[in-house]
């Protein structure tokens, strides 16, 4: 799965580069970003549109990376808490005298066979 992710990310980067190369004449136009608040006006220098597109793509990638790092950390905390809960429950089972080693018991030994349920007269 990891290789599929790397392939898809590489493919997206390649498509972005091809988009810029194919539309370079249109994307060479200079633009200026302005933020006009009532008490202050902010503006950038003139930038080529392709630079602005690449910067916004990079900013989006960084924000997604930060989100997934946060999500990964939260998942690790939940897993750690669940492991602690399992250990506590195993200790309680041992105190009660029940083996808490595993849940893979044979169902055929615990319940009567299907054949004996179908033919009760035999």
N, C-alpha and C positions, 0 to 999 in steps of 0.2 A: 504494500500500500504506500510505503514511503516513496518508492520509485515512481509511482503514478503521480503523486503530489508534485515531485520535482519535475516530472515531465510536463505536467499541466502548467506549472509556474513558468517553466522555460518557454513553453508554447505561447503563453500570454505575453511574456516579454518580447518574444520574436514578433508577434502580431503587432505590438505597440511600436516596435522599431520599423516594421514594414509600413505601418500607417503613417508614421512621420516621414519616411523616405518618399512614399508615393504622393504625399500632400505637402511637400516641403515649400512649394511656392506660396500656397495659401497660409501656411503656418509661419512664414517669415515676417508676417505683418507684426508691427510693434503694437503692444497694448500697454496700458497703464492702469493699475488697480487703484481705486480710490475708495476711501471710507469717510463719509461726511457725516459726522455727528453734529449735534447742535452747537457744541462748545469747542470742538476740535476737528480738523480735517487732516486725514492721513492719506498719503499717496506714495506709490512706488516709482522708481525710475521706469523708463520704457523697457519692456521685455519682449522678446520674440514669443509668439504664441506657443511654439513647440517647446520652449523652455518651461513655460507655465504649465503645459500639459504634463511634461515629465516630472516637474516638482509636485504637482497634485497627485500623480500616480505614486510617487515615492512616499508622499505623506499618507496616502491611503494605505499603502503596504505597511508602513510603520504603525499606524493606528490599529490595523488588523493584528499585527504581531503583538502589540501591547494587550489587546483584548484576549487573544488566545493564551498568552502567558498568564494573565490574571485568571482565566478559566481553568488552566492547568493547575495552578496553585490551589484554587478552591477545590478542585477534584481530589487533589492529594490530601488536603485537610479532611475531606469527607471520608476518603478511604482509610486514613489513619484513625479517625473516630470510629468507623465501623469495625476495624480490626480490634480496637480497644473494647468495643461492645461485645464482640465475639469472645474475646479472652475472659471478660467478666462473666458472660453466660456459661462458658465452659467451666469456670471455677465454681459457679453455683450448681451446675450439674454434678460435678465431682463431689461437692459437699452433700448433695442429695443422694449420692450413691449410684448415679446413672453414668455410664461411660459416654463421654462427649467426644470420642475420637473421630467419629464420622457419621454421615447420614446415609451411607450406601448400604442399606440392609437388603437382604433378599426378600422380595415380596411374595415369592412362591412358598417360602417357609412360613411366612406369617399368616397367609390366608389359605383356605382349602383350594384345591385345584378346581378348574372349571368343569372337568368331566364329572366330578362327584357332585357338583351343584346341579348339573343338567339331569342326572339320573339318580334321584334320591332313593329309588326302590332297590337298587343293586347292592 
